[in-house]
Each structure stands twice: as structure tokens, then as C-alpha cells.
């Protein structure tokens, strides 16, 4: 079977065929990636130097894999791991303020078993929801380059093609535009609670990213994030 036909077959498979084994295989592929020299150098340097408040930690300092329910039909897409957040803990949105906001909202919505996690061993679990990112390595200044996003796009394409998603929550404009591009859709205006239904029937929901840049300034409030999560899960 050629690559194009394999992709088509993957898209048509029922959800229960996307097994935990496949999920773990994909995550191992992500973790092993060293395709962007600048990001490899940065994530590893941060792990060596460490923030003063995390000196006792052994940093993950590798690409951060997808996190959540392997059988999920709803997908959350962020931008990239935070240098001293998921790059430290090894779990998406774990260990920084963005994650505190996101998991609190997911817990209130009934799809996370706890409102927060400090480390991957804390036992946080999601039901029906999977979290991925446009870029799986922490970038300097939280700004991956266009080329680095392109290098990581294959992982986003693979997870989007893995099943028939009901909805995708895009945290931030870059997540929104890259999901549209990966799905072969025309670009649509981004904004908080922006919505778009793709040709294949996937509902896209936009939300401002729960970064401190947005939450400290009041651009994003808890009630706004709760509303985006509710729309995503309806």
C-alpha cells in the first residue's frame, strides 16, 4: 500500500482500531525527534541551566508527546511546550500557569479527573480528549520559526488523520491557522469563540491561549475559557 492509500485507510478506520499501542508508538516517534537543531539546543540548555525555583528537578528536555485519552474524539491543539513548564515535566500543559487554567476548565467540564497536576506522576487523566501541539519542543521566547513549525507538521497531520474528530479546540491564532492548513481548509478569521465546520464535518473552536500574557491582562478570563471548552465539548 502506498503512502497516500495508507493515509486514506487510516482516516476511514473506526476509532477502536486506533489502539493504545499505536498511540504509544507515535509518542515514541515524537520523543525521539531531533529535527530542529535550534530547538534541540534550547530545550537541552534550559534543562541544564534550570530556573532557580526548579533546581531540584531533572528536566524532561525532549519533545513533549501528546497527552490524554488514546480513544478521544476531541482534540486540543496548543502552540508549544513552555521552557520551564512541559519541557520540565514532560507532560503537555503541566507545570505552568497555562496548564493550571486549562486543566481547571477541563475539570469543571467533567473531562479531567483533577483540576491540576505539577508533574506527570500526579495521575492526571482525561476522558474523551487528547492534547497535542503545533510544535512539540520548547522554543526560545515561545516563538517557533516557520521552518520549525513545518518540520513538526507531520505529527499534527498524523493525529488529525488518525480518526474522525468531532471537534478541535485551537488555543491561539497559530494553532487555529495551522489546523486549518493541515486539514486543507481555507484560512478563517481567528478570535475567541471563533467557529468553523470543515468539509469533513469537524467543528473547530478558537480560544485565546491561556498564557500569562492573556490571563494577566484580562484578555482571557476563566469564564471565557470555560465558554470555549463548553463549546468544544457540546
N, CA and C of each residue as an Amber inpcrd file, in Angstrom:
protein
   702
   0.8610000  -1.2010000   0.0000000   0.0000000   0.0000000   0.0000000
   0.8910000   1.2430000   0.0000000   0.6520000   2.1930000  -0.9380000
   1.4670000   3.3970000  -0.9670000   1.0450000   4.3500000   0.1490000
   1.8440000   5.4140000   0.3500000   1.6110000   6.3120000   1.4850000
   0.2550000   6.9850000   1.4140000  -0.1590000   7.4020000   0.1900000
  -1.4440000   8.1040000   0.0620000  -2.5980000   7.1760000   0.4260000
  -2.5590000   5.9330000  -0.0730000  -3.6290000   4.9920000   0.2410000
  -3.6170000   4.6110000   1.7230000  -2.4050000   4.5390000   2.3090000
  -2.3260000   4.2350000   3.7380000  -2.9740000   5.3420000   4.5490000
  -2.7400000   6.6050000   4.1580000  -3.3640000   7.7270000   4.8560000
  -4.8760000   7.6600000   4.7480000  -5.3830000   7.3290000   3.5550000
  -6.8390000   7.2350000   3.3630000  -7.4180000   6.1260000   4.2260000
  -6.7210000   4.9790000   4.2710000  -7.2100000   3.8670000   5.0770000
  -7.2420000   4.2450000   6.5410000  -6.2030000   4.9840000   6.9940000
  -6.1530000   5.3960000   8.3890000  -7.3360000   6.2820000   8.7280000
  -7.6890000   7.2060000   7.8000000  -8.7930000   8.1140000   8.0590000
 -10.1250000   7.3730000   8.1490000 -10.2730000   6.2530000   7.4600000
 -11.5460000   5.5430000   7.4090000 -11.7010000   4.5180000   8.5350000
 -10.6260000   4.2570000   9.2880000 -10.7110000   3.2290000  10.3120000
 -11.6050000   3.6720000  11.4550000 -12.3300000   2.7260000  12.0620000
 -13.1140000   3.0760000  13.2490000 -12.1910000   3.4490000  14.3940000
 -12.7240000   4.2200000  15.3470000 -11.9110000   4.7480000  16.4310000
 -11.2620000   3.6570000  17.2630000 -11.9350000   2.4990000  17.4410000
 -11.3770000   1.4920000  18.3310000 -10.1540000   0.8110000  17.7310000
  -9.8690000   1.0610000  16.4340000  -8.6820000   0.4810000  15.8260000
  -7.4450000   1.3000000  16.1690000  -7.6440000   2.5720000  16.5500000
  -6.5150000   3.3920000  16.9690000  -6.1480000   2.9810000  18.3930000
  -5.3190000   1.9860000  18.4960000  -5.0610000   1.3330000  19.7740000
  -4.0540000   2.1020000  20.6150000  -3.9880000   1.7070000  21.8770000
  -3.0070000   2.3050000  22.7760000  -1.5950000   2.0520000  22.2630000
  -1.3750000   0.9150000  21.6250000  -0.0590000   0.6090000  21.0790000
   0.3250000   1.6420000  20.0260000  -0.5980000   1.9780000  19.1310000
  -0.3230000   2.9730000  18.1090000  -0.0670000   4.3470000  18.7310000
  -0.8570000   4.6750000  19.7430000  -0.6950000   5.9370000  20.4500000
   0.7060000   6.0310000  21.0500000   1.1420000   4.9690000  21.6990000
   2.4550000   4.9680000  22.3250000   3.5670000   4.9740000  21.2710000
   3.3650000   4.2950000  20.1520000   4.3570000   4.3040000  19.0730000
   4.5460000   5.7060000  18.5350000   3.4370000   6.3930000  18.3060000
   3.5010000   7.7650000  17.7960000   4.2340000   8.6690000  18.7870000
   3.9320000   8.5230000  20.0650000   4.5950000   9.3460000  21.0780000
   6.0870000   9.0630000  21.1500000   6.4960000   7.8070000  21.0010000
   7.9170000   7.4830000  20.9780000   8.6060000   8.1330000  19.7870000
   7.9220000   8.1900000  18.6410000   8.4710000   8.8730000  17.4680000
   8.6900000  10.3550000  17.7550000   7.7100000  10.9770000  18.4130000
   7.8220000  12.3970000  18.7540000   9.0050000  12.6180000  19.6940000
   9.0860000  11.8250000  20.7550000  10.1310000  11.9980000  21.7630000
  11.5310000  11.8560000  21.1600000  11.6790000  11.0050000  20.1560000
  12.9930000  10.7370000  19.5590000  13.4330000  11.8090000  18.5630000
  12.5530000  12.7320000  18.2260000  12.8530000  13.6720000  17.1430000
  13.9510000  14.6660000  17.5400000  14.8870000  14.8850000  16.6160000
  15.9430000  15.8910000  16.7720000  16.0580000  16.7010000  15.4840000
  14.9120000  16.9560000  14.8640000  14.8930000  17.5500000  13.5300000
  15.1590000  19.0420000  13.4600000  15.0940000  19.7440000  14.5930000
  15.2930000  21.1960000  14.5920000  16.4600000  21.5340000  15.5180000
  17.6690000  21.7390000  14.9670000  18.8620000  21.9440000  15.8050000
  18.7200000  23.0860000  16.8120000  18.1060000  24.1920000  16.4290000
  17.9500000  25.3130000  17.3570000  17.1150000  24.9030000  18.5640000
  16.0180000  24.1620000  18.3170000  15.1430000  23.7550000  19.4070000
  15.7870000  22.6830000  20.2820000  16.5400000  21.7710000  19.6590000
  17.2620000  20.7600000  20.4430000  18.2310000  21.4490000  21.3960000
  19.0100000  22.4160000  20.8670000  19.9760000  23.1280000  21.7070000
  19.2840000  23.8850000  22.8400000  18.1640000  24.5420000  22.5180000
  17.4730000  25.3690000  23.5100000  16.8440000  24.5250000  24.6040000
  16.0990000  23.4900000  24.2240000  15.3920000  22.6960000  25.2340000
  16.4010000  22.0330000  26.1700000  17.5500000  21.5830000  25.6260000
  18.5500000  20.9110000  26.4500000  19.3170000  21.9040000  27.3240000
  19.5750000  23.1010000  26.7940000  20.2370000  24.1320000  27.5990000
  19.3620000  24.5380000  28.7890000  18.0570000  24.7270000  28.5370000
  17.1400000  25.0610000  29.6320000  17.1520000  23.9560000  30.6800000
  17.2140000  22.7140000  30.2240000  17.2400000  21.5900000  31.1530000
  18.5150000  21.5060000  31.9700000  19.6090000  22.0170000  31.4300000
  20.8700000  22.0270000  32.1730000  20.9360000  23.2020000  33.1450000
  20.5690000  24.3800000  32.6750000  20.6820000  25.5930000  33.4800000
  19.6060000  25.6400000  34.5550000  18.3800000  25.3700000  34.1840000
  17.2080000  25.2990000  35.0650000  16.8570000  26.6620000  35.6740000
  15.5820000  26.8750000  35.8510000  15.1200000  28.0310000  36.6120000
  15.4670000  27.8000000  38.0870000  15.7780000  28.8900000  38.7810000
  16.2280000  28.7800000  40.1700000  15.2450000  28.0050000  41.0410000
  13.9580000  28.2330000  40.8240000  12.9470000  27.5760000  41.6580000
  12.7790000  26.0900000  41.3350000  13.4200000  25.6030000  40.2680000
  13.2880000  24.1990000  39.8800000  14.6410000  23.4900000  39.8480000
  15.5970000  23.9470000  40.6360000  16.9350000  23.3730000  40.6090000
  16.9540000  21.8960000  40.9870000  15.9690000  21.4490000  41.8030000
  15.9640000  20.0480000  42.2280000  15.3910000  19.1150000  41.1660000
  14.8350000  19.6820000  40.1210000  14.1940000  18.8770000  39.0770000
  15.2290000  18.3070000  38.1090000  14.9380000  17.1080000  37.6120000
  15.5840000  16.6130000  36.3950000  14.6480000  16.9340000  35.2400000
  15.0310000  17.8800000  34.4100000  14.1530000  18.3300000  33.3290000
  13.9680000  17.2320000  32.2870000  12.7760000  17.2030000  31.7120000
  12.4800000  16.3090000  30.5920000  13.3820000  16.6720000  29.4120000
  13.3320000  17.9260000  28.9530000  14.2370000  18.4910000  27.9390000
  14.2600000  17.7140000  26.6250000  13.1080000  17.1630000  26.2470000
  12.9370000  16.4520000  24.9710000  11.6240000  16.9300000  24.3490000
  11.3200000  16.5130000  23.1210000   9.9950000  16.8250000  22.5940000
   8.9130000  16.2610000  23.5140000   7.8580000  17.0370000  23.7180000
   6.7780000  16.6220000  24.6220000   5.7070000  15.8990000  23.8090000
   5.3770000  14.6620000  24.1630000   4.4120000  13.8910000  23.3760000
   2.9800000  14.3160000  23.6470000   2.0710000  13.7770000  22.8540000
   0.6420000  14.0100000  23.0670000   0.2270000  13.4510000  24.4280000
  -0.8320000  14.0300000  24.9790000  -1.3000000  13.5940000  26.2910000
  -2.8160000  13.5200000  26.2960000  -3.3490000  12.4830000  26.9340000
  -4.7940000  12.3650000  27.0900000  -5.2950000  10.9720000  26.7990000
  -6.5150000  10.9190000  26.3460000  -7.2220000   9.6660000  26.0890000
  -6.8840000   9.1670000  24.6890000  -6.2260000   8.0050000  24.5470000
  -5.8850000   7.4960000  23.2150000  -7.1030000   7.2830000  22.3210000
  -8.2810000   7.0810000  22.9160000  -9.5020000   6.8620000  22.1340000
 -10.3450000   8.1260000  21.9930000  -9.7580000   9.2710000  22.2760000
 -10.5030000  10.5300000  22.2370000 -11.0740000  10.8170000  20.8590000
 -12.1800000  11.5480000  20.8470000 -12.7360000  12.0550000  19.5940000
 -12.7320000  13.5830000  19.5760000 -12.1280000  14.1780000  20.6200000
 -11.9960000  15.6360000  20.6860000 -10.5380000  15.9760000  20.9530000
 -10.0310000  16.9610000  20.2010000  -8.6070000  17.2770000  20.2100000
  -8.3880000  18.7300000  20.6120000  -7.4170000  18.9610000  21.5040000
  -6.9820000  20.3140000  21.8560000  -5.5920000  20.5210000  21.2750000
  -5.4070000  21.6480000  20.5890000  -4.1210000  21.9550000  19.9620000
  -3.5620000  23.2390000  20.5630000  -2.3820000  23.1270000  21.1910000
  -1.6750000  24.2930000  21.6910000  -0.5540000  24.6710000  20.7490000
   0.2720000  25.6340000  21.1650000   1.3710000  26.0640000  20.3100000
   2.6170000  25.2140000  20.5330000   3.1870000  25.2850000  21.7380000
   4.4410000  24.5900000  22.0230000   4.6250000  24.4980000  23.5270000
   5.4520000  23.5570000  24.0070000   5.7110000  23.4550000  25.4440000
   6.4100000  24.7060000  25.9690000   6.1280000  25.0640000  27.2200000
   6.8440000  26.1420000  27.8840000   8.2070000  25.6270000  28.3480000
   9.2200000  26.4810000  28.3040000  10.5920000  26.0620000  28.6140000
  10.7050000  25.4650000  30.0030000  10.0550000  26.0980000  30.9940000
  10.1170000  25.6000000  32.3670000   8.8030000  24.9690000  32.8150000
   7.9290000  24.7000000  31.8550000   6.6750000  24.0110000  32.1170000
   6.7570000  22.5890000  31.6020000   6.1220000  22.3320000  30.4520000
   6.1210000  20.9640000  29.9180000   7.5110000  20.4930000  29.5080000
   8.4080000  21.4060000  29.1540000   9.7900000  20.9980000  28.8700000
  10.4770000  20.4620000  30.1280000   9.9630000  20.8530000  31.2660000
  10.4790000  20.3530000  32.5510000   9.7820000  19.0670000  32.9610000
   8.4390000  19.0430000  32.8260000   7.6580000  17.9190000  33.3490000
   7.4790000  16.7810000  32.3520000   7.5440000  17.0920000  31.0450000
   7.3430000  16.0700000  30.0260000   5.8940000  15.7770000  29.7160000
   4.9700000  16.5860000  30.2410000   3.5390000  16.3650000  30.0070000
   2.8970000  17.6640000  29.5480000   2.1250000  17.5790000  28.4810000
   1.5020000  18.7640000  27.8860000   0.7850000  19.6100000  28.9350000
   1.0850000  20.9110000  28.9280000   0.4120000  21.8990000  29.7830000
   0.5450000  21.5950000  31.2760000   1.5720000  20.8590000  31.6620000
   1.7570000  20.5420000  33.0720000   2.9490000  21.3180000  33.6260000
   2.7170000  21.9990000  34.7570000   3.8090000  22.6770000  35.4300000
   3.9100000  24.1610000  35.1820000   2.9160000  24.7550000  34.5110000
   2.9360000  26.2040000  34.3290000   1.5210000  26.7680000  34.4480000
   1.4190000  28.0910000  34.4360000   0.1320000  28.7440000  34.6540000
  -0.8790000  28.4530000  33.5410000  -0.4090000  28.3000000  32.3210000
  -1.3290000  27.9680000  31.2220000  -2.0520000  26.6650000  31.5120000
  -1.2900000  25.6750000  32.0170000  -1.8830000  24.3880000  32.3470000
  -2.8380000  24.4670000  33.5130000  -2.5080000  25.3110000  34.5060000
  -3.4260000  25.4770000  35.6320000  -4.7900000  25.9550000  35.1420000
  -4.7730000  26.8900000  34.2210000  -6.0380000  27.4090000  33.6730000
  -6.7450000  26.3490000  32.8420000  -6.0130000  25.6900000  31.9460000
  -6.6470000  24.7290000  31.0380000  -7.2240000  23.5410000  31.7940000
  -6.4380000  22.9330000  32.6820000  -6.9300000  21.7370000  33.3640000
  -8.0390000  22.0580000  34.3580000  -8.0070000  23.2510000  34.9370000
  -9.1140000  23.6590000  35.8010000 -10.4120000  23.7320000  34.9940000
 -10.3340000  24.2850000  33.7930000 -11.5150000  24.3720000  32.9300000
 -11.9880000  22.9890000  32.5040000 -11.0610000  22.1070000  32.1590000
 -11.4310000  20.7500000  31.7450000 -12.0150000  19.9620000  32.9150000
 -11.4830000  20.1940000  34.1160000 -12.0240000  19.5190000  35.2990000
 -13.4550000  19.9850000  35.5750000 -13.6970000  21.2770000  35.4860000
 -15.0480000  21.7980000  35.6920000 -16.0150000  21.2220000  34.6540000
 -15.5070000  20.9670000  33.4510000 -16.3470000  20.4220000  32.3870000
 -16.5320000  18.9170000  32.5040000 -15.8190000  18.2710000  33.4300000
 -16.0150000  16.8450000  33.6700000 -15.1740000  15.9170000  32.8290000
 -14.1460000  16.4290000  32.1340000 -13.3280000  15.5660000  31.2860000
 -11.8980000  15.4000000  31.8090000 -11.5650000  16.0330000  32.9420000
 -10.2950000  15.8140000  33.6300000 -10.5910000  15.3590000  35.0430000
  -9.8180000  14.3960000  35.5400000 -10.1080000  13.8180000  36.8580000
  -9.5970000  14.6740000  38.0130000  -8.8270000  15.7160000  37.7170000
  -8.3460000  16.6350000  38.7470000  -8.1080000  18.0040000  38.0970000
  -8.1180000  19.0700000  38.8990000  -8.0120000  20.4030000  38.3150000
  -6.5950000  20.8460000  38.0190000  -5.5950000  20.0710000  38.4270000
  -4.2240000  20.5000000  38.2230000  -3.2790000  19.3270000  38.4290000
  -2.0940000  19.4440000  37.8210000  -1.0200000  18.4840000  38.0560000
   0.2970000  19.2390000  38.0230000   1.1730000  18.9020000  38.9330000
   2.5000000  19.5230000  38.9920000   3.5360000  18.7100000  38.2230000
   3.2760000  17.4050000  38.0680000   4.2160000  16.5060000  37.4030000
   3.4290000  15.3490000  36.7990000   4.0330000  14.6230000  35.8840000
   3.2920000  13.5730000  35.1700000   2.8980000  12.4170000  36.0900000
   3.5860000  12.2700000  37.2270000   3.2680000  11.1760000  38.1480000
   2.0470000  11.4830000  39.0110000   1.4660000  12.6470000  38.8940000
   0.3420000  13.0350000  39.7580000  -0.9550000  12.2970000  39.4430000
  -1.0400000  11.6560000  38.2760000  -2.2240000  10.8610000  37.9700000
  -3.3110000  11.5930000  37.2030000  -2.9870000  12.7510000  36.6400000
  -3.9640000  13.4560000  35.8150000  -4.3700000  12.5830000  34.6330000
  -5.6860000  12.5040000  34.3780000  -6.2000000  11.7270000  33.2430000
  -7.3450000  12.4830000  32.5900000  -7.4510000  12.3450000  31.2840000
  -8.5200000  12.9710000  30.5190000  -9.4220000  11.8960000  29.9360000
 -10.6930000  12.2240000  29.7890000 -11.6670000  11.3110000  29.1970000
 -12.2160000  11.9270000  27.9200000 -11.9920000  11.2380000  26.7970000
 -12.5450000  11.6870000  25.5210000 -11.8020000  12.8350000  24.8810000
 -10.6890000  13.2790000  25.4790000  -9.9450000  14.4440000  24.9950000
  -8.4620000  14.0920000  24.8860000  -7.8490000  14.5420000  23.8050000
  -6.4120000  14.3910000  23.5830000  -5.8170000  15.7730000  23.3700000
  -4.5980000  15.9950000  23.8780000  -3.9210000  17.2770000  23.7120000
  -2.6530000  17.0880000  22.8940000  -2.4770000  17.9310000  21.8700000
  -1.2670000  17.9260000  21.0480000  -0.8010000  19.3690000  20.8910000
   0.2140000  19.5770000  20.0530000   0.7510000  20.9150000  19.8590000
   1.2060000  21.0960000  18.4190000   1.2600000  22.3400000  17.9960000
   1.8000000  22.6680000  16.6710000   3.2830000  22.3200000  16.6280000
   3.9850000  22.5970000  17.7190000   5.4240000  22.3430000  17.8300000
   5.6600000  21.6070000  19.1470000   6.3580000  20.4880000  19.1120000
   6.4940000  19.6440000  20.3050000   7.7180000  19.9690000  21.1590000
   8.5560000  20.8890000  20.7220000   9.7130000  21.3180000  21.5070000
   9.5230000  22.7410000  21.9880000  10.0630000  23.0380000  23.1730000
  10.0150000  24.4020000  23.6990000  10.8910000  25.3050000  22.8360000
  10.3310000  26.4140000  22.3180000  11.1330000  27.3440000  21.5120000
  11.5730000  28.5580000  22.3370000  12.6910000  29.1820000  22.0040000
  13.0770000  30.4290000  22.6650000  11.9750000  31.4790000  22.5210000
  11.6760000  32.1830000  23.6100000  10.6590000  33.2480000  23.6150000
   9.2750000  32.7500000  23.2040000   9.0460000  31.4310000  23.3010000
   7.7540000  30.8350000  22.9110000   7.4070000  31.1030000  21.4540000
   8.4340000  31.2190000  20.6050000   8.2090000  31.5680000  19.2030000
   8.9540000  30.6180000  18.2760000   8.3310000  29.5020000  17.8920000
   8.9640000  28.6500000  16.8750000   8.9840000  29.3650000  15.5350000
  10.0010000  29.0880000  14.7350000  10.0760000  29.6810000  13.4040000
   9.1200000  28.9620000  12.4480000   8.8990000  29.5730000  11.3040000
   8.0490000  28.9530000  10.2800000   8.6030000  27.5870000   9.8810000
   9.9260000  27.5120000   9.7450000  10.5490000  26.2470000   9.3620000
  10.3970000  25.1770000  10.4210000  10.4990000  25.5720000  11.6850000
  10.3480000  24.6080000  12.7810000   8.9170000  24.0940000  12.8690000
   7.9530000  24.9830000  12.6410000   6.5510000  24.5460000  12.6040000
   6.3470000  23.5650000  11.4530000   6.9490000  23.8660000  10.2900000
   6.8260000  22.9700000   9.1350000   7.4500000  21.6100000   9.4230000
   8.5920000  21.5980000  10.1230000   9.2420000  20.3260000  10.4590000
   8.3710000  19.4530000  11.3480000   7.5680000  20.0930000  12.2000000
   6.7270000  19.3580000  13.1510000   5.3350000  19.0520000  12.5860000
   5.0360000  19.5840000  11.4090000   3.6750000  19.4770000  10.8820000
   3.2460000  18.0400000  10.6390000   4.1900000  17.1700000  10.3410000
   3.8340000  15.7790000  10.0890000   3.1300000  15.1330000  11.2660000
   3.5320000  15.4870000  12.4850000   2.8840000  14.9280000  13.6690000
   1.4510000  15.4350000  13.8020000   1.2400000  16.7160000  13.4740000
  -0.1200000  17.2650000  13.5110000  -0.9810000  16.6240000  12.4310000
  -0.4160000  16.4570000  11.2410000  -1.1570000  15.8020000  10.1600000
  -1.5410000  14.3810000  10.5550000  -0.6120000  13.6840000  11.1900000
  -0.8740000  12.2840000  11.5490000  -1.9970000  12.1700000  12.5690000
  -1.9590000  13.0140000  13.6020000  -3.0090000  12.8960000  14.6180000
  -4.3550000  13.3410000  14.0580000  -4.3780000  14.3460000  13.1970000
  -5.6450000  14.7700000  12.6010000  -6.2170000  13.6890000  11.6780000
  -5.3350000  12.9270000  11.0140000  -5.7850000  11.8790000  10.0940000
  -6.0970000  10.5670000  10.7860000  -5.8540000  10.4880000  12.0980000
  -5.9480000   9.2060000  12.7870000  -7.3760000   8.7370000  13.0330000
  -8.3510000   9.6620000  12.9400000  -9.7440000   9.2980000  13.2170000
 -10.6600000  10.4200000  12.7650000 -11.9710000  10.2210000  12.9080000
 -12.9550000  11.2570000  12.5960000 -13.2030000  12.0780000  13.8610000
 -12.5150000  13.1950000  13.9730000 -12.6680000  14.0490000  15.1490000
 -14.0170000  14.7430000  15.1550000 -14.6160000  14.8290000  16.3330000
 -15.8600000  15.5890000  16.4630000 -15.5800000  17.0840000  16.5250000
 -14.5590000  17.4670000  17.2920000 -14.2420000  18.8780000  17.4440000
 -12.7740000  19.0460000  17.7810000 -12.2540000  20.2450000  17.4620000
 -10.8740000  20.5990000  17.7590000 -10.8790000  21.9870000  18.3950000
 -10.2860000  22.0950000  19.5750000 -10.1400000  23.3860000  20.2560000
  -8.7450000  23.9120000  19.9680000  -8.6680000  25.0630000  19.3020000
  -7.3930000  25.6590000  18.9130000  -7.0540000  26.7840000  19.8830000
  -5.9880000  26.6050000  20.6470000  -5.5900000  27.5940000  21.6440000
  -4.6040000  28.5760000  21.0150000  -5.1370000  29.6840000  20.5320000
  -4.3110000  30.7090000  19.9190000  -4.3830000  30.7030000  18.4070000
  -3.9860000  31.8370000  17.8340000  -4.0900000  32.0190000  16.3910000
  -3.2070000  31.0960000  15.5850000  -2.0050000  30.7830000  16.0850000
  -1.1310000  29.8840000  15.3360000  -1.6800000  28.4620000  15.3130000
  -2.2650000  28.0240000  16.4130000  -2.9000000  26.7000000  16.4110000
  -4.0590000  26.6840000  15.4170000  -4.8660000  27.7310000  15.4360000
  -6.0150000  27.8520000  14.5210000  -5.5780000  27.7860000  13.0620000
  -4.6010000  28.6070000  12.6830000  -4.1870000  28.6650000  11.2790000
  -3.5090000  27.3730000  10.8400000  -2.7420000  26.7490000  11.7380000
  -2.0500000  25.5240000  11.3510000  -2.9870000  24.3280000  11.2740000
  -4.0160000  24.2820000  12.0960000  -5.0070000  23.2150000  11.9810000
  -5.7760000  23.3610000  10.6720000  -6.1800000  24.5760000  10.3450000
  -6.8700000  24.7990000   9.0720000  -5.9930000  24.3640000   7.8990000
  -4.7200000  24.7420000   7.9410000  -3.8010000  24.3730000   6.8560000
  -3.6540000  22.8590000   6.7820000  -3.4950000  22.2100000   7.9220000
  -3.3110000  20.7590000   7.9400000  -4.5410000  20.0170000   7.4230000
  -5.7180000  20.5950000   7.6230000  -6.9580000  19.9720000   7.1610000
  -7.3140000  20.3660000   5.7280000  -6.4740000  21.1840000   5.0890000
  -6.7280000  21.5920000   3.7140000  -7.8600000  22.5840000   3.5740000
  -8.1290000  23.3510000   4.6470000  -9.2140000  24.3300000   4.6370000
  -8.6780000  25.7320000   4.3310000  -9.5340000  26.5830000   3.7860000
  -9.1830000  27.9900000   3.6190000  -9.0270000  28.6300000   4.9880000
  -8.1240000  29.6040000   5.0780000  -7.9460000  30.3100000   6.3440000
  -9.2180000  31.0730000   6.7030000  -9.5430000  31.0410000   7.9750000
 -10.7370000  31.6980000   8.5080000 -10.3080000  32.6910000   9.5970000
 -11.0880000  33.7530000   9.8140000 -10.7230000  34.7200000  10.8550000
 -10.6620000  34.0560000  12.2250000  -9.6100000  34.3850000  12.9770000
  -9.4610000  33.8500000  14.3250000  -9.9450000  34.8670000  15.3530000
 -10.5310000  34.3610000  16.4050000 -10.9180000  35.1680000  17.5490000
 -11.3990000  34.2410000  18.6350000 -11.5960000  34.7800000  19.8230000
 -12.1130000  33.9350000  20.8860000 -13.5450000  33.5150000  20.5610000
 -13.7900000  32.2090000  20.6420000 -15.0520000  31.5620000  20.2820000
 -15.3130000  31.5850000  18.7770000 -14.2500000  31.8020000  17.9930000
 -14.3870000  31.6330000  16.5420000 -14.7960000  30.1950000  16.2650000
 -15.6040000  29.9970000  15.2420000 -16.0590000  28.6600000  14.8890000
 -15.9650000  28.4130000  13.4010000 -15.7280000  27.1660000  13.0430000
 -15.6820000  26.7830000  11.6310000 -15.9570000  25.2920000  11.5350000
 -16.7700000  24.8970000  10.5730000 -17.0190000  23.4750000  10.3190000
 -16.3240000  23.0970000   9.0220000 -15.4600000  22.0950000   9.0880000
 -14.6790000  21.7030000   7.9280000 -15.5230000  20.8890000   6.9510000
 -14.9690000  20.6880000   5.7680000 -15.6630000  19.9070000   4.7460000
 -15.9250000  18.4810000   5.2160000 -15.0830000  17.9770000   6.1080000
 -15.2680000  16.6080000   6.6280000 -16.1420000  16.5720000   7.8760000
 -16.6310000  17.7320000   8.3150000 -17.5650000  17.7680000   9.4320000
 -16.9640000  18.0100000  10.7970000 -15.6600000  18.3350000  10.8640000
 -15.0330000  18.6210000  12.1530000 -15.3800000  20.0480000  12.5760000
 -15.8070000  20.2130000  13.8250000 -16.0750000  21.5530000  14.3520000
 -14.7930000  22.1230000  14.9520000 -14.3300000  23.2470000  14.4500000
 -13.1900000  23.9370000  15.0370000 -13.7010000  25.0510000  15.9400000
 -13.1010000  25.1560000  17.1120000 -13.4230000  26.2180000  18.0690000
 -12.1370000  26.9540000  18.3970000 -12.1570000  28.2820000  18.3220000
 -10.9860000  29.0810000  18.6500000 -11.0690000  29.6200000  20.0640000
  -9.9240000  29.7130000  20.7080000  -9.8450000  30.3270000  22.0400000
  -8.5260000  31.0710000  22.1500000  -8.5440000  32.2140000  22.8260000
  -7.2760000  32.8180000  23.1870000  -6.4890000  31.8240000  24.0390000
  -5.1890000  31.7970000  23.8520000  -4.3350000  30.8730000  24.5920000
  -4.2910000  31.2930000  26.0650000  -4.3570000  30.3240000  26.9980000
  -4.3210000  30.6710000  28.4230000  -2.9060000  30.9860000  28.9170000
  -2.1480000  31.7410000  28.1360000  -0.8170000  32.1800000  28.5520000
  -0.9570000  33.3440000  29.5250000   0.0820000  33.5830000  30.3000000
   0.0430000  34.6960000  31.2370000  -0.1000000  36.0340000  30.5130000
   0.4030000  36.1040000  29.3050000   0.2440000  37.3110000  28.5100000
  -1.2330000  37.6630000  28.3210000  -2.0740000  36.6430000  28.2280000
  -3.5180000  36.8720000  28.0560000  -4.2760000  36.8870000  29.3850000
  -3.8840000  36.0110000  30.3110000  -4.6510000  35.9250000  31.5630000
  -4.3250000  37.0770000  32.5130000  -3.0660000  37.5250000  32.5530000
  -2.6930000  38.6330000  33.4350000  -3.3040000  39.9470000  32.9760000
  -3.4750000  40.0890000  31.6690000  -4.0130000  41.3420000  31.1290000
  -5.5320000  41.3620000  31.1000000  -6.1700000  40.2180000  31.3690000
  -7.6230000  40.1530000  31.3150000  -8.1700000  39.9260000  29.9230000
  -7.2860000  39.7480000  28.9580000  -7.7680000  39.4410000  27.6050000
  -8.5310000  38.1210000  27.6090000  -8.0690000  37.1860000  28.4450000
  -8.7710000  35.9140000  28.6320000  -9.1070000  35.7670000  30.1040000
 -10.3830000  35.5690000  30.4090000 -10.8290000  35.3180000  31.7730000
 -11.2120000  33.8420000  31.9100000 -11.3730000  33.3800000  33.1510000
 -11.7700000  31.9860000  33.3660000 -13.1220000  31.6990000  32.7260000
 -14.0460000  32.6290000  32.8320000 -15.3680000  32.3920000  32.2490000
 -15.2870000  32.3080000  30.7290000 -14.3810000  33.0750000  30.1220000
 -14.1970000  32.9940000  28.6700000 -13.6300000  31.6380000  28.2620000
 -12.6360000  31.1600000  29.0250000 -12.0610000  29.8510000  28.7080000
 -13.0840000  28.7470000  28.9570000 -13.8510000  28.8580000  30.0210000
 -14.9110000  27.8770000  30.2890000 -15.9110000  27.8250000  29.1360000
 -16.2330000  28.9880000  28.5800000 -17.1890000  29.0350000  27.4670000
 -16.6210000  28.3550000  26.2270000 -15.3200000  28.5470000  25.9760000
 -14.6970000  27.9020000  24.8220000 -14.6640000  26.3860000  25.0040000
 -14.3350000  25.9250000  26.2150000 -14.3070000  24.4890000  26.4850000
 -15.7310000  23.9010000  26.3550000 -16.7270000  24.6190000  26.8480000
 -18.1120000  24.1390000  26.7320000 -18.5310000  24.0140000  25.2690000
 -18.1520000  24.9920000  24.4550000 -18.4850000  24.9400000  23.0280000
 -17.7810000  23.7580000  22.3680000 -16.5220000  23.5590000  22.7050000
 -15.7250000  22.4490000  22.1900000 -16.3430000  21.0900000  22.5350000
 -16.9220000  20.9810000  23.7300000 -17.4470000  19.6850000  24.2010000
 -18.9230000  19.4530000  23.9000000 -19.6100000  20.4250000  23.3830000
 -21.0570000  20.2610000  23.1910000 -21.3750000  19.2540000  22.1030000
